[in-house]
Amino acid sequence: MIELPEEFYREEVRSGHTVTASTKKIWAVELELLSEFDRVCRENDLPYYADQGTLLGVVRHGGFIPWDDDIDLIMFRKDYDRLIHECGDKFKDPFFLQTAYSEKDYFRGHAQLRKSDTCAAIPSEAYTSKINQGMFLDIFVMDNIPDNEDDLKKEIDELNAYHDVMTILTQRDIKGSALTKLRCKYGILKRRLKYGNVASVYRKTEEVVKAVPDTGLVDKLLFWHDVKSVKKIRSEWYDKTVWLEFENTKLPAPFMYDEVLKAQFGKDYMTPIKGTAFHPDLIIDTERSYKEVLGK
């Protein structure tokens, strides 16, 4: 557990946006998750970096973007693989490292660190999915990117096909034409490969991304599902690490964070544009477990 000063939980206005006391409670849990993640990474010499909205928050606000509700981190593939294959059991209860290997029905291409005695459930999955649905922080993985559009599109298409299979194997609430379309894709793929479970399919996605040679360009290919979303991030931008203020702590960032943020958000990233939380519809509870909230 981390200790935050009483004033941290008070409602305040940041960048013209009112951050409510309830949002502050969410942030407090996110900071707990971050503290536990940082502990395991430090003890096992695993580099990681702030990413996406969290990196933008670090640089522009010195903390959370006022209307954001989670923490995004990223690792290079070799470090990410060590994390999920060697360090999953190093997180202390109630924290749980969630991957396709640690939980049967987890189908996302990135890991999440969950706090099991809280709840953050996506409505479409809340009552049908059997996975841990505690509050989470996202841990993305950087993989090599092909240096031409045709090869990139081919790779994205292949990864999307595997993602569809994982969806079929885990999501029990898809109906109608969407289900028919997915089953058609699944049938085509199944003739090529035999799938036993989600982990075996996820392993195929790892084979795809690891087959790409080092081009000096990286991004989170197991998260994006179209070519336009992929950002050409130069791996050399992460050659050094800088530690920047983030709420009550510090977060590691690539030393060329300006280039990273320009690639992700455009050259005017320092100008705040009021948005919404990435997960605006979550069923969220900072004090009760997802099992209690969802009646599981």
N, C-alpha and C positions, 0 to 999 in steps of 0.2 A: 504494500500500500504506500502511496505517496501522500505527503501532507501539503495541502494548499492553504494559503492564508484565507481568512474569512472573506476578505474583500474580493477575492477571485470570483466568488459565487454571486456577487451582486450584479444586478442589471446595469448595463452601461451602453453608451452610444459610441460606436467605432465607425469611422468613415461614413457618418450619416446614417448608419444602420443600428437599430436597437438590438443588442444582444441580450436576450432574456435570461432570467435566472435558470430556467429549465435548460436552455442551450448550454449554459455554463456547466451544468451537471453532466451533460453529454461530453463536453470538452474534458471534464475532469476524468471521466472513464477512459477517454481516448489517451490522455496523458499517462494513465496507469498502464494501459496497453503498451504505449511507447516505452515506458520505463522498463517493463519486463522484457520487451524485445531487445532493447539496448543492452540490458544485462547479459542476455544469452549471447548476443553478438560480440560483446567485449570479451566475455570469458572464452569464446571460441575463435577469436580473431577473424570475424566475418565483417567485411566492409559493407556498408549500406549508405543510401543517400535519400534525402527528401526528394519527392517527385510530384509532378503535376500541381494540383492546387495547394498542396502542402509546401512545395518549394516556392510557389508564388507567394504564399502567406508568409513564409520565413523572410523573403527578400523585401516584400512590399509592406507588410504589417508587423513584422517581428513576432508573429504568432499565427493563429488561425485567421483565414479570411473571415470577416465577420458573419457572413451568411453560409459558411461551410460547416460541415458536421462530422468530418472524419479525417483520418491521417493516411496519406499515401507515401509509401516507401518503395525503393527499387534497389535491385542488386544485379551484379553481373552473373551470368549463367553459372560459372564455376562455384561462386560463393552461394548462390541460391540452391544449387544441387546439394552442397554440403549442409545447408540449413535444413532442407526438407528430408534428407536421407539420414543425417547423422545427429540432428539436434532437436527433433520433434519431442523427445522425452525429457528435454532439459527445462521445459517451461513448467513452472509451478502452478498447481491447482489454485484458482479456477481458470487459469489460462490454458488455451488449447490451440496448437498449430494445426490448422485445417488445410488439407491437401487431398488430391485424388487418392493418395496412398494411405492417408491416415483416417479417411472416412469414406465409407462405401459409396454414398450417393452424391459426393461432392464433384461437380462437373466443370468448375471454372478453371481457366488456364493459369491462374495465379493463386498464391497462398493467402490465407487470412488468419490473423491471430485473433482468437475469440476470447471473450470473458464470459464464462459459462453461467455465472450467477446474475446475468443481465439479459436483456432481450433487444434485438434489432433484426426484425423479420421482414422480408419483402412480402407484401400482401399476396402476390401470386404463388408464393412458395410456402407461406406460413403454416398452412394446415395440411399440406400434401407432402412436403419434404421431411425426411427423417434426420436431416443433418443438424448439427449444433447451430443454433441461431442466436447466440449471444452477441453483444456488441463487438465490433471488429475494427481492425486496421488492415489495410490492403498492403500486400507485399508483392510487387511486380518483378518481372525478370527481364533483363535486357539480352536480346539475342542478335546475332549478326543479321544484317539485311542485304539481300542481293543488290548489286549496283546497277541493275537495269529494271525497267518497269515490267517487262514481260515475265521475267523470272519471279519478281515480287508478286505479281498477280497470280501466277501459277501456285506459288507457295501459300498465299492467303486463301485461295480456293480450296486447296487440299486441307489446310487447317480448319476451315469452316465446315468441310464435310465431316471431319472427325468430331468437331464440336456438335454437329447435328446428331451424330450417333450417341454421344454422351448425353445429350438432351433427351433423346428417346429412351435411353436406359434409366434415366433418373426422374424425369418430370412426368408425373402421372395426371396432370390436370390440363394437358394440351388436347384439344378436341377439334373436330370438324376438318376443314380443308387444310389447316396448318399441320395437323397430325398426319393426314394423308400424304402431304407433300414431303414431310420429314421421313415417313415410312418408306416412301419411294426411294429417297436418297439412301436410306439405311439398307434397303434391299439390294441396291446396286453395290454398295460398299461391302455388304456381308458376303457377296459372291467372291470378293477378292481376299477377304480376311475373316478369320473366325474371332469373334469377340466374346470374352468371358465376363468382363466387368468393366467399369469405368476406368479403373487404373490401367488396364491393358490398352485401352484406347488412348488414354492420356500419354502412355509410354510411346505410342506411335507419333503423337504430336512432338514429343521431345526428339525423336529420331529425325523428324522433318527439319526442325529448327537447327539441330546440331550438325546437319549435313551442309549447311550454308558456310562457305569459306569466309575467313576474316576479310571484310572489305573496308574496315575502318568505320563502318556505319552500324548503328544499333538502334533498336527500339523494342517495345513490348509486343511482339508479334502474336503472343498467345492471348492478348487482350483485344487488340483491334480486329475488326471483322471486314474491313474494306481498305483498299489501297490508299484512298484519300486521307484516311485517318493516320496512317503511318508517318511519323516524323523522322527525318534523316538526322539522327543525333550522332555526332562524331565521338567515338569512344575516347579519344584523346582529351576531350573536355573534362573527363573524370580522372585524369592522371594524378591530380592532387585533390586533397579534401580541405575544405574550410568549414569551421564550426560557427554557425550563426544563431543568434538569439531566437528562441521560440517559446513564448509564454514564460514558464518558470524554469526552462531548461535551455539546452542548445541542441541543434540538429546538424548532422553532417550534410554538406552540399558540395556538388562539383565545383572546383575552383573557377571554372568558366561558366558559372550559373547564368550569366547574362546571355550567352549564346544558347544555352539549353532553353531558357524561358522565351527567347525570341522565336526559336523553332516551334515551341509548344503553343505559345499564345500570341505571337506577333510582336513587332518592334515597340508597340505602345503598351506593353504589359504592365507598366507602372501606373497607368491610369485606371483606377477602379471602375468597373462596369458592374452595376448591381445585378446579381444573378440569384439563383436558388441553390439550395443544397443539392449535391449530386444524388442523394437518396431522400427526396422530399416526402415520400409516402411510407416510410418505414413504420412498422409497429414497434415502438421503442419504449423501453423501461430501464432506467438506470439502477433500480433497486430490487427488482424481482427477476428470477431466471426465466428464460424463454419457455421452459417446461411449465412453469406456473402460469405465465401470461397466456400461453396458447392452449393450456389444458392438456398437455401431453404427459 
